[in-house]
Amino acid sequence: GMGGVGKTTMVKHVGVQACKDKLFDHVIMAVISQNPNLVKIQQQLAEMLALNLNEQTEIARAARLKERIMRGKKILIILDDIWRTIDLSRIGIPDHCELQNCNSKVLLTTRIWNVCHAMKSQEKIHLDILSEEDSWALFVKKANRSFESTNLCDIARKVARECGGLPLALKKL
């Protein structure tokens, strides 16, 4: 889905709920972004697993991270804001079969539908903008007030419409 539609917020909630429901032993997350820094990504994931990556090379760090991920605990690995195909093995993320063997999963977010196909995502969910009605409901909830005055209500509805159905924009008001 497009920027501001709530992909990051949604996967964070999924991670929290997955922990609460004990679906996974660990939920780890890294932001990939437009210019992926593999060392930083490896570090983000390792820290969430209480793993010190002291290895000097990217390959050695990837091997150590992969070994830890495959150690037997179920792990949900969230990779947020992917802009292009990325070789997960270079990070240290096991391949699909290896992940299945250790009951772990990768959840990724991207604005670019083709990235899902190129990375062989098993399931794809498109997050769309909110309807005008849902936008208004979120606006009222975030404003924490009712809009009884006709004049004020008209202005508030116009402001909510200007956010184009993007939850992030509605929350920032």
Buried (B, 14 or more C-beta within 10 A) or exposed (E): BEEBBBBBEBBBEBBEEBBEEEBBEBBBBBBBEEEBEBEEBBBBBBEBBEBEBEBEEBEEBBBBBBEBBBEEBBBBBBBBBBBBBBEBBBBBBBEEEBBEEBEBBBBBBBBEEEBBEBBEBEEEEEBEBBEEEEBBBBBBEBBEEEBEEEEEBEEBBEEBEEBEBBBBBBBEE
